[in-house]
Amino acid sequence: MRNLTAFLNLKPDAHILDVACGRGRHAIYLNSIGYTVTGIDLSENNIKHAKDYGNETLSFIKHDMCHPMKDNYDAVFNLFTSFGYFEKEEDNVRAISSMSKNMKAKGCGVIDFLNLNHTLKNMVTHEQKQIDGITFKITKHIENGFLYKNINFEADGKTLHFTERLKCIYLETFKKYFETAGLSITHLFGNYDMDNYNAETSDRLIMIFQKK
């Protein structure tokens, strides 16, 4: 976060919108280093948890990212692959259009997504992980343009199953989304050391964009 905000040259009084903030991990840290931050997420449980960390310069609101907020912000962040979960393609465009509408005229936006070229080439389809004495059985596969991650484990005498689904969105598709929303990519990075993006070797696809 420090590398990113330093690159963007955000002023100390900048107001950041953290879109799909989850439980507020990034928003809380960005606030701790001096920024005013508003976090939005569709999950009521996530927002309820995040609000425990709120203060005068850190707030959390239950909100659908497909609809713009009333205010404009110096920067709009969508971090750690918090995109690509919509069923309909038009919702991806609506979400990015909403980010555009929430950016000030000279503001900037960031979407941090998987670099699918690298991810799929190196994908482990079956694996087991042990965390706190619990064995997690994880499988991954591609189906109908989505990456599925299935997680099975036993806890408290119960067998539990969770599925995560992520749309396979490549850079060229993101460029089309941005074009529709009146945005243009200014920089591409492949990690949070701010190294240049390489389609074959980068772990991440970090896109910096501005209004045209």
ZIKA-V206718 format. One record per pair of residues at least 4 apart in sequence whose ideal C-beta (glycine too) atoms are under 6 Angstrom apart, sorted by the first residue. I is the first residue (numbers start at 0). J is the second residue. D is the distance in Angstrom with one decimal. If there is no record, write none. Layout:
i=I j=J d=D
i=I j=J d=D
This chain:
i=0 j=28 d=5.5
i=0 j=29 d=5.8
i=2 j=191 d=5.6
i=2 j=193 d=5.3
i=4 j=9 d=4.8
i=6 j=193 d=5.6
i=7 j=107 d=5.6
i=9 j=13 d=4.2
i=9 j=74 d=6.0
i=11 j=33 d=5.3
i=13 j=34 d=5.6
i=13 j=73 d=4.0
i=14 j=35 d=4.5
i=14 j=72 d=5.1
i=14 j=73 d=5.4
i=15 j=29 d=5.8
i=15 j=34 d=5.3
i=15 j=36 d=4.9
i=15 j=74 d=4.8
i=16 j=37 d=5.3
i=16 j=72 d=4.2
i=16 j=75 d=4.7
i=16 j=101 d=5.7
i=17 j=25 d=5.8
i=17 j=26 d=4.3
i=17 j=36 d=5.9
i=17 j=38 d=4.3
i=17 j=76 d=5.2
i=18 j=39 d=6.0
i=18 j=64 d=5.1
i=18 j=77 d=4.5
i=19 j=40 d=5.8
i=19 j=64 d=5.6
i=19 j=77 d=6.0
i=19 j=81 d=3.6
i=20 j=26 d=5.0
i=20 j=38 d=3.3
i=20 j=40 d=5.0
i=21 j=45 d=5.4
i=22 j=45 d=5.1
i=22 j=48 d=4.9
i=22 j=49 d=5.4
i=23 j=27 d=4.9
i=23 j=38 d=5.3
i=23 j=49 d=3.3
i=23 j=52 d=5.9
i=25 j=78 d=5.1
i=26 j=36 d=4.6
i=26 j=38 d=3.9
i=27 j=52 d=5.1
i=29 j=34 d=4.8
i=29 j=36 d=5.0
i=30 j=36 d=4.7
i=30 j=57 d=4.1
i=35 j=56 d=4.4
i=36 j=57 d=5.3
i=37 j=58 d=5.3
i=38 j=49 d=6.0
i=38 j=59 d=4.6
i=39 j=60 d=5.2
i=39 j=62 d=4.0
i=40 j=45 d=4.6
i=40 j=46 d=5.5
i=41 j=63 d=5.6
i=43 j=61 d=5.6
i=46 j=59 d=5.0
i=46 j=61 d=4.6
i=49 j=59 d=4.2
i=50 j=59 d=5.1
i=53 j=57 d=5.2
i=53 j=58 d=5.5
i=53 j=59 d=5.9
i=64 j=94 d=4.9
i=65 j=90 d=5.6
i=65 j=93 d=4.3
i=65 j=94 d=5.2
i=66 j=97 d=5.9
i=67 j=97 d=4.3
i=67 j=100 d=4.0
i=67 j=101 d=5.2
i=68 j=101 d=5.3
i=71 j=101 d=5.9
i=71 j=103 d=4.7
i=72 j=101 d=5.6
i=73 j=103 d=5.9
i=73 j=106 d=5.2
i=74 j=106 d=6.0
i=74 j=107 d=5.2
i=75 j=98 d=4.7
i=75 j=101 d=5.4
i=75 j=102 d=5.4
i=75 j=108 d=4.5
i=76 j=109 d=4.9
i=77 j=81 d=5.4
i=77 j=82 d=5.6
i=77 j=110 d=4.7
i=78 j=111 d=4.7
i=79 j=111 d=5.9
i=80 j=112 d=5.6
i=80 j=113 d=5.4
i=82 j=112 d=5.9
i=83 j=165 d=4.7
i=83 j=166 d=4.0
i=83 j=168 d=5.4
i=85 j=90 d=3.7
i=85 j=91 d=5.7
i=92 j=176 d=5.5
i=92 j=179 d=5.4
i=95 j=176 d=4.7
i=95 j=180 d=4.7
i=96 j=180 d=4.4
i=98 j=108 d=5.4
i=99 j=180 d=4.4
i=99 j=181 d=5.9
i=99 j=182 d=5.4
i=102 j=106 d=3.8
i=102 j=108 d=5.7
i=107 j=209 d=5.5
i=108 j=208 d=4.8
i=109 j=207 d=5.8
i=110 j=206 d=5.0
i=111 j=205 d=4.9
i=112 j=204 d=4.7
i=113 j=118 d=4.9
i=114 j=201 d=4.7
i=114 j=203 d=5.7
i=114 j=204 d=4.5
i=115 j=119 d=5.6
i=115 j=167 d=5.5
i=115 j=169 d=5.7
i=116 j=198 d=5.0
i=116 j=199 d=6.0
i=122 j=139 d=5.7
i=124 j=139 d=5.5
i=125 j=138 d=5.4
i=126 j=137 d=5.2
i=127 j=134 d=5.9
i=127 j=136 d=5.5
i=128 j=135 d=4.7
i=129 j=134 d=5.4
i=133 j=152 d=5.5
i=133 j=154 d=5.8
i=135 j=150 d=5.8
i=135 j=152 d=4.7
i=136 j=151 d=4.6
i=137 j=150 d=5.5
i=138 j=149 d=4.8
i=139 j=148 d=5.1
i=140 j=147 d=5.4
i=141 j=146 d=5.8
i=142 j=147 d=5.9
i=144 j=167 d=5.4
i=145 j=164 d=5.1
i=145 j=166 d=5.6
i=146 j=165 d=4.7
i=146 j=167 d=5.8
i=147 j=164 d=5.5
i=148 j=163 d=4.3
i=149 j=162 d=5.3
i=150 j=161 d=4.6
i=151 j=160 d=5.2
i=152 j=159 d=5.7
i=153 j=158 d=5.4
i=168 j=172 d=5.1
i=177 j=182 d=4.1
i=177 j=208 d=5.7
i=181 j=211 d=5.5
i=182 j=208 d=4.7
i=183 j=211 d=5.2
i=184 j=206 d=5.4
i=184 j=208 d=5.1
i=185 j=207 d=5.1
i=185 j=209 d=5.5
i=186 j=207 d=4.1
i=187 j=196 d=3.8
i=188 j=193 d=5.1
i=188 j=196 d=5.7
i=188 j=205 d=4.1
i=189 j=194 d=5.3
i=189 j=196 d=4.3
i=189 j=197 d=5.6
i=189 j=201 d=2.7
i=189 j=203 d=5.8
i=190 j=194 d=5.4
i=190 j=202 d=5.7
i=190 j=203 d=5.4
i=196 j=201 d=5.2
i=197 j=201 d=4.7
